[in-house]
Amino acid sequence: MIDSVSALDRLYNESFEGELRMLRRRREQDKSLTIETLESTLQALYAIDGNNWEGRSSVQEQTLNAQIDAYEKFIHDWKKELSSNN
């Protein structure tokens, strides 16, 4: 059981870091990207998380949780950056 928990933790961390890297690259490369666009994507991820009527595996759950957490962090950090620049 401990191995499966540590494997899920590793998966979460890798997914979280990978999603943050993707979001950073996207922001650098897509000058039309807005916080509102990311918030819309985050709302879609929340809907996916809530629409779990058929169930999902632990792996899928960890990956989705990592995606949501990465979007929340990225949006929060971007907003913080904007407020400190004002």
C-alpha positions as CSV (number, residue, x, y, z in Angstrom):
1,M,0.0,0.0,0.0
2,I,2.8,2.4,0.8
3,D,4.3,1.9,-2.6
4,S,1.0,2.7,-4.3
5,V,0.7,5.9,-2.2
6,S,4.2,7.0,-3.0
7,A,3.6,6.2,-6.7
8,L,0.4,8.3,-6.6
9,D,2.3,11.1,-4.9
10,R,5.0,11.0,-7.5
11,L,2.4,11.1,-10.2
12,Y,0.7,14.1,-8.7
13,N,4.0,16.0,-8.3
14,E,5.1,15.2,-11.9
15,S,1.7,16.1,-13.3
16,F,1.5,19.3,-11.3
17,E,5.0,20.4,-12.3
18,G,4.3,19.4,-16.0
19,E,1.1,21.4,-16.0
20,L,2.9,24.5,-14.6
21,R,5.6,24.2,-17.2
22,M,3.0,24.1,-19.9
23,L,1.2,27.1,-18.5
24,R,4.4,29.1,-18.3
25,R,5.3,28.3,-21.9
26,R,1.8,29.0,-23.1
27,R,1.9,32.4,-21.4
28,E,5.3,33.2,-22.9
29,Q,4.3,32.1,-26.4
30,D,0.6,33.2,-26.6
31,K,0.4,37.0,-26.0
32,S,-3.4,36.8,-26.4
33,L,-3.7,34.5,-23.4
34,T,-5.6,36.0,-20.5
35,I,-6.4,35.2,-16.9
36,E,-10.1,34.9,-17.9
37,T,-9.2,32.2,-20.5
38,L,-7.4,30.2,-17.9
39,E,-10.2,30.7,-15.4
40,S,-12.6,29.4,-18.0
41,T,-10.4,26.3,-18.4
42,L,-10.3,25.9,-14.7
43,Q,-14.1,26.0,-14.5
44,A,-14.2,23.2,-17.1
45,L,-11.8,21.2,-15.0
46,Y,-14.0,21.7,-11.9
47,A,-16.9,20.4,-14.0
48,I,-15.0,17.4,-15.0
49,D,-14.1,16.8,-11.4
50,G,-17.7,17.0,-10.4
51,N,-19.0,14.8,-13.2
52,N,-17.5,11.6,-11.9
53,W,-20.7,9.5,-12.3
54,E,-18.9,6.6,-13.8
55,G,-15.9,6.8,-11.5
56,R,-12.2,7.3,-12.3
57,S,-9.1,5.5,-11.3
58,S,-6.7,6.8,-8.6
59,V,-4.3,7.7,-11.4
60,Q,-6.9,9.8,-13.2
61,E,-8.0,11.4,-10.0
62,Q,-4.4,12.4,-9.0
63,T,-3.8,13.8,-12.5
64,L,-6.9,15.8,-12.5
65,N,-6.2,17.1,-9.0
66,A,-2.8,18.1,-10.1
67,Q,-4.1,19.9,-13.2
68,I,-6.7,21.9,-11.1
69,D,-4.1,22.8,-8.4
70,A,-1.6,23.9,-11.1
71,Y,-4.2,26.2,-12.8
72,E,-5.3,27.6,-9.4
73,K,-1.6,28.3,-8.5
74,F,-0.8,29.8,-11.9
75,I,-3.8,32.1,-11.9
76,H,-3.2,33.2,-8.3
77,D,0.5,33.9,-9.0
78,W,-0.3,35.8,-12.2
79,K,-2.9,38.0,-10.3
80,K,-0.4,38.6,-7.5
81,E,2.2,39.6,-10.1
82,L,-0.3,42.1,-11.7
83,S,-1.3,43.6,-8.3
84,S,2.4,44.1,-7.3
85,N,3.1,45.9,-10.6
86,N,0.4,48.5,-9.9
